[in-house]
Amino acid sequence: MVAVCRITKCGLYIFALTIAQAAFFTFTGMAGTSIVIPKESENSTFSEIQPPVKPPVTNVITNNSAQILARVNDDIITVGDVKKLASNLPRELKSLPKELLYPQLTKQLIVDHALQIAIQKDGISRRPVVQQQINAAIKDLAQQKLTQAYFLEKLRPLLTPQAIQHYYNEHYINQPEIKEVNLRQIVVQSPEVAELVLQKLKAGQNFQAATRMYSIDLQNRDQNKGDMGWLTISELDQPIIQAISKIKNNEYTARAIRTNYGWVILQKVAERNRPVPSLESVESFIKEQITKEAISRIYEESLENAHIIEY
């Protein structure tokens, strides 16, 4: 049974996202710049030389290396291609039933073929600098160099200082202010104990001293004296937001708040707007995000522009 299909993001982007994660690099301009692309598994370019056979009537995958599993434009993907790709997998993956493994590997090869078609249409292989790289490489490495050059060509304008600054402005500078609060907590097992602690606090006992004496949150009690650090107010539970909105810095809640982990008495230490990180501190993260997003788009476009048939 032959099915003409348009590959969706969810179905085929496992491979694309893997490439995106591996392709991150520090962009310092083309001089000395390199992007690490995982070595592509052998595919139909090096498949066994056998006459293709007609697709079987059913979707059953046979052991015939010439069985056609998919077409991408004029390229044929056979069982032999999938076998070669499977041979490079870790042992635990090789042991999977082929009914589970082969369809996923077929989809990976479809993505690979669609990308190579997009690269050829782009004409990057005819550029002198790229041609020198290809001529200096062995045959299987040549395609890897071509893929690398293609990604560099697409990524270069996205990773300029101006582009990084623009991303920083959009995602950090121009974002609404985020309110944060620094809290301390005493966690007890019952409302009766909570009332006892509140009486001690009203009598003048230091909040941190009461934490050490009564709190059942042992790790936070012993390491941080009840200090929970800076928390995003909008992400707190509504009862906690309401309770801390009624108190000032260094005051504590008048009543204990019931939670899933016990009864909690909170002390507000301070409030602030979350500081905006410097560009230098987030530049590497920004480059990584831009690279991931761009490579996902490249794969999506290459799949959209290829005519794909799965058998």
MOZI-V366833 format. One record per residue. N is the residue number from 1. RES is the residue in one letter. OMEGA is omega in whole degrees, -180 to 180 (none if undefined). BURIAL is b if it has 9 or more other ideal C-beta (glycine too) atoms within 8 Angstrom, else e. Layout:
n = [N & N]
res = [RES & RES]
omega = [OMEGA & OMEGA]
burial = [BURIAL & BURIAL]
//
This chain:
n = [1 & 2 & 3 & 4 & 5 & 6 & 7 & 8 & 9 & 10 & 11 & 12 & 13 & 14 & 15 & 16 & 17 & 18 & 19 & 20 & 21 & 22 & 23 & 24 & 25 & 26 & 27 & 28 & 29 & 30 & 31 & 32 & 33 & 34 & 35 & 36 & 37 & 38 & 39 & 40 & 41 & 42 & 43 & 44 & 45 & 46 & 47 & 48 & 49 & 50 & 51 & 52 & 53 & 54 & 55 & 56 & 57 & 58 & 59 & 60 & 61 & 62 & 63 & 64 & 65 & 66 & 67 & 68 & 69 & 70 & 71 & 72 & 73 & 74 & 75 & 76 & 77 & 78 & 79 & 80 & 81 & 82 & 83 & 84 & 85 & 86 & 87 & 88 & 89 & 90 & 91 & 92 & 93 & 94 & 95 & 96 & 97 & 98 & 99 & 100 & 101 & 102 & 103 & 104 & 105 & 106 & 107 & 108 & 109 & 110 & 111 & 112 & 113 & 114 & 115 & 116 & 117 & 118 & 119 & 120 & 121 & 122 & 123 & 124 & 125 & 126 & 127 & 128 & 129 & 130 & 131 & 132 & 133 & 134 & 135 & 136 & 137 & 138 & 139 & 140 & 141 & 142 & 143 & 144 & 145 & 146 & 147 & 148 & 149 & 150 & 151 & 152 & 153 & 154 & 155 & 156 & 157 & 158 & 159 & 160 & 161 & 162 & 163 & 164 & 165 & 166 & 167 & 168 & 169 & 170 & 171 & 172 & 173 & 174 & 175 & 176 & 177 & 178 & 179 & 180 & 181 & 182 & 183 & 184 & 185 & 186 & 187 & 188 & 189 & 190 & 191 & 192 & 193 & 194 & 195 & 196 & 197 & 198 & 199 & 200 & 201 & 202 & 203 & 204 & 205 & 206 & 207 & 208 & 209 & 210 & 211 & 212 & 213 & 214 & 215 & 216 & 217 & 218 & 219 & 220 & 221 & 222 & 223 & 224 & 225 & 226 & 227 & 228 & 229 & 230 & 231 & 232 & 233 & 234 & 235 & 236 & 237 & 238 & 239 & 240 & 241 & 242 & 243 & 244 & 245 & 246 & 247 & 248 & 249 & 250 & 251 & 252 & 253 & 254 & 255 & 256 & 257 & 258 & 259 & 260 & 261 & 262 & 263 & 264 & 265 & 266 & 267 & 268 & 269 & 270 & 271 & 272 & 273 & 274 & 275 & 276 & 277 & 278 & 279 & 280 & 281 & 282 & 283 & 284 & 285 & 286 & 287 & 288 & 289 & 290 & 291 & 292 & 293 & 294 & 295 & 296 & 297 & 298 & 299 & 300 & 301 & 302 & 303 & 304 & 305 & 306 & 307 & 308 & 309 & 310 & 311]
res = [M & V & A & V & C & R & I & T & K & C & G & L & Y & I & F & A & L & T & I & A & Q & A & A & F & F & T & F & T & G & M & A & G & T & S & I & V & I & P & K & E & S & E & N & S & T & F & S & E & I & Q & P & P & V & K & P & P & V & T & N & V & I & T & N & N & S & A & Q & I & L & A & R & V & N & D & D & I & I & T & V & G & D & V & K & K & L & A & S & N & L & P & R & E & L & K & S & L & P & K & E & L & L & Y & P & Q & L & T & K & Q & L & I & V & D & H & A & L & Q & I & A & I & Q & K & D & G & I & S & R & R & P & V & V & Q & Q & Q & I & N & A & A & I & K & D & L & A & Q & Q & K & L & T & Q & A & Y & F & L & E & K & L & R & P & L & L & T & P & Q & A & I & Q & H & Y & Y & N & E & H & Y & I & N & Q & P & E & I & K & E & V & N & L & R & Q & I & V & V & Q & S & P & E & V & A & E & L & V & L & Q & K & L & K & A & G & Q & N & F & Q & A & A & T & R & M & Y & S & I & D & L & Q & N & R & D & Q & N & K & G & D & M & G & W & L & T & I & S & E & L & D & Q & P & I & I & Q & A & I & S & K & I & K & N & N & E & Y & T & A & R & A & I & R & T & N & Y & G & W & V & I & L & Q & K & V & A & E & R & N & R & P & V & P & S & L & E & S & V & E & S & F & I & K & E & Q & I & T & K & E & A & I & S & R & I & Y & E & E & S & L & E & N & A & H & I & I & E & Y]
omega = [-177 & 179 & 173 & -172 & 169 & -174 & -180 & 176 & -174 & -174 & -169 & -174 & 173 & -180 & -178 & -179 & 175 & 176 & -178 & 179 & -177 & -172 & -179 & 180 & 177 & -173 & 179 & -175 & -175 & -179 & 178 & -177 & 175 & 176 & -176 & 176 & 179 & -180 & -175 & 178 & 177 & -179 & -171 & 177 & -177 & -176 & -179 & -178 & 178 & 177 & 179 & 176 & 179 & 179 & 178 & -178 & 180 & 179 & -179 & 178 & -179 & 176 & -180 & -177 & -179 & 180 & -179 & 180 & -178 & 172 & 173 & -168 & -180 & -180 & 179 & 174 & -175 & 175 & 178 & 178 & -180 & 178 & -179 & 177 & -180 & -177 & -180 & -177 & 172 & -174 & -177 & 177 & 178 & -176 & 179 & 176 & -177 & 177 & 177 & -172 & -172 & 178 & 179 & 178 & 176 & 179 & 178 & 179 & 177 & 178 & -179 & -180 & 180 & 179 & -180 & 177 & 178 & 179 & -180 & 179 & -179 & 178 & -177 & -177 & -179 & -179 & -172 & -177 & 180 & -179 & 177 & 178 & -177 & -179 & -179 & -175 & 172 & -167 & -178 & 178 & -180 & 180 & 177 & 178 & -179 & 177 & 179 & -179 & 179 & 179 & 179 & -180 & -179 & -175 & -173 & -178 & -179 & -175 & 174 & 176 & 180 & -180 & 178 & 178 & 179 & 178 & 179 & 180 & -176 & -172 & -179 & -174 & -172 & 178 & 177 & 178 & -180 & -179 & 177 & 178 & 175 & -176 & 165 & -179 & 168 & -179 & 178 & -171 & -176 & 177 & 179 & 177 & 179 & 179 & 177 & 180 & 179 & 177 & 178 & 180 & 179 & 179 & 175 & 179 & 178 & -176 & -179 & 176 & 177 & 177 & -179 & -175 & -169 & -171 & 177 & 174 & -167 & -176 & -180 & 180 & -174 & -175 & -171 & -179 & 177 & -178 & -179 & -179 & -178 & -178 & 175 & -173 & -176 & -179 & 179 & 176 & -175 & 178 & 179 & 178 & -179 & -177 & -176 & 178 & -177 & -177 & 178 & 178 & 180 & 173 & 180 & -177 & -176 & 179 & 175 & -179 & 180 & 178 & 179 & -176 & 177 & 177 & -169 & 169 & -174 & 172 & 177 & 179 & -178 & 173 & 178 & 165 & -178 & 179 & 176 & -179 & 177 & 178 & -178 & -176 & -178 & -175 & -180 & 178 & 179 & 178 & 180 & -179 & 179 & -179 & 180 & -178 & -178 & -178 & 175 & 178 & 179 & 179 & -180 & -179 & -180 & 178 & -179 & -176 & 179 & 175 & -172 & 175 & 174 & -179 & none]
burial = [e & e & e & e & e & e & b & e & e & e & e & b & b & e & b & b & b & b & b & b & e & b & b & b & b & e & e & e & e & e & e & e & b & e & b & e & b & e & e & b & e & b & b & b & e & e & b & e & e & e & e & e & e & e & e & b & e & e & e & e & b & e & e & e & b & b & b & b & b & b & b & b & e & e & b & b & b & b & b & b & b & b & b & b & b & b & e & e & e & e & e & e & b & b & e & e & e & e & e & e & b & b & b & b & b & b & b & b & b & b & b & b & b & b & b & b & b & b & b & e & e & e & e & b & b & e & b & e & e & b & b & e & b & b & e & e & b & e & e & b & e & b & b & b & b & b & b & b & b & b & b & b & b & b & b & b & e & b & b & e & e & e & b & b & b & e & b & b & b & e & e & b & e & e & e & e & e & b & b & b & b & b & b & b & b & b & b & b & e & e & e & e & b & b & b & b & b & b & e & b & b & e & e & e & e & e & b & b & e & b & b & e & e & b & b & b & b & e & e & b & b & e & e & e & e & b & b & b & e & e & b & b & b & e & e & b & e & e & e & b & b & e & b & b & e & e & b & e & e & e & e & b & b & e & e & b & b & e & b & e & e & b & b & b & b & b & b & b & b & e & b & b & e & b & e & e & e & e & b & e & e & b & b & e & e & b & b & b & b & b & b & b & e & b & b & b & e & b & b & b & b & b & b & e & b & b & e & b & b & b & b]
//
